[in-house]
Amino acid sequence: MTLNPLALTLLFSASALSGVAAAQPAYRMDSYLLLNGKTQPAFAWCDAPDRVLALTNPATQPATPQPVTLARWLKRAPNKVQTGAYRLGPGEGAAGTIFVGLNPASRPDSSANENGGNVRLSNVQNVNDPAYRMSAVGGFKTPYEDVRCRYIPDAAFVGATAKRTVIIWANGGKVTYATRNFDGTPGVTISGGTPINFGSESGWGYEFQTPDGFGYSVARGDFSANPQMTLNVIKGGKVIQTEPFLAYSISTPLSNSAQPK
């Protein structure tokens, strides 16, 4: 899937770890994790085939191993979130991939080589290049899994609730919403989305309408102390279903002054 925090965007960490200078990026990507009822910046997260993994943001750039929390939940049992203390970093570049060490805090080995755990970040498919709106997380390797992550290079939003992955594309004036359901049922695809008007408040979100009268909104308002990104399903003017996003990434144009906070 995708990545990035507020204080340590992947745009910064990828270029810093690889030593490659950024070339006029067109987008900024920020990622978040809902953990213990609080939304916080994420270093990276992964929408793997059977699970979602997400890492809290380290206190400093992971040039040396930094303490982080790894959250994991299986798509068949999303309410059973497992967390563990890990150490993140340093990073090693190889053939377009940055291997950032990821190992349990109880293990002294914090290298990113094949004998240790890692987060695999792309040094090619990332927002340093204006051709990509999202930065790619190739995979996560821990003592419990070695998985590949979903990647949608041109999405404006990708997020995972307990039930589904939600993707929003915003290309020019065309905004499209799509879901990939964890239970194997067909998802939906809806075009014609419009930005949500937050009035005097800042926020981020889109809403979508279907011909049969259903509405969908993906939004986070900055008018609460702990704003959360939420998917709402609306029928007849009433919210009939609400799903908080457990992990998500937003990509915004750098020319847009209303950056996520």
Buried (B, 14 or more C-beta within 10 A) or exposed (E): BBBBBBEBBBBBBBBBBBEBEBEEBBBBBBBBBBBEEEBBBBBBBBBBEEBBBBBBBBEEBBEEBBEBBBBBBBBEEBEEBEBBEBBBBBBBBEEEBBBBBBBBBEEEEBBBEEEBBBBBBBBBBBBBBEEBBBBBBBBBBBEBBEBBBBBBBEBBBBBBBBBBBBBBBBEEEEBBBBBBEBEEEEEBEBEEBEEBEBEEEBBBBBBBBEEEEBBBBBBBBEEEEEBBBBBBBBEEEEEEEEBBBBBBBBBBBBEEEEBBE
